[in-house]
Amino acid sequence: RVGGGDAFVAGLIHGLKNFGTDYERIVNFANAASALKHYTNGDINFSSIRDVEALLLNKNAAIQR
């Protein structure tokens, strides 16, 4: 889908700026941002940081939109 890679990189940049050297958290955040992008049309990721963090806290990985 269009924008998934861009969403991953945006999540990666956010993680690198905010999570120090917790590389597992950084990559998990980037993956979650990319996963959420696949549930929206177009090439803009409308998910917020709060949306990504909520997905990370959901151990069932059920994306709610």
N, C-alpha and C positions, 0 to 999 in steps of 0.2 A: 504494500500500500504506500501511497505517496506520503512522505513526511515522517515515516517511521525512523529512518536514520537520523534525520534532523532532530527529532524529539530525543533520540538517544544521546546525541552529542550535546544538546542543550542540558539534559539531565546530568551528563558527565561533567560539563563545565560547572554547573551549579554545585555538584558534589565536591569537585576539586576545590572550589572556593569556600565551601562551608563545612566540610566534614574532615578536614585535616588529612591524616594518612590512613583513615579507615577505608581501605580500598574495597573491601567487600560491601560496605554500605554505599559507597560511591557507585559501584557497578550495579548493585541492586536498585538504587534510585534511578539510574539511567535506563535500566531494563523496564522498570515500572512505567516511566514516562513514555517510553516507546510503546509498550503494551497498550496504554491508555489511548495513544494516538490512533491505534488501529480501530478504535470504536467511534471515531469522528470522521466526517466527510471533509474532503479538501486537504490542503497541505499546511494548515495552521493547527497547532495543538492548543486547544482551548482549556486543557487541564491545568489546574493550579498546583502549586506546591502542596497545598493541603490535600488535593485529590490524590497526588502521587503518594504522599505519606499515608493516607488512609488505605490505599491499596497495599502498601507494604505491611501495614498492621493487620490486614485481613489474611489470616493464615489459610483460609479456604480459597483464596485468590479469585473470589467471585467479584467481577467488575460490575458495579452498579451505575447505570446511566439513566 
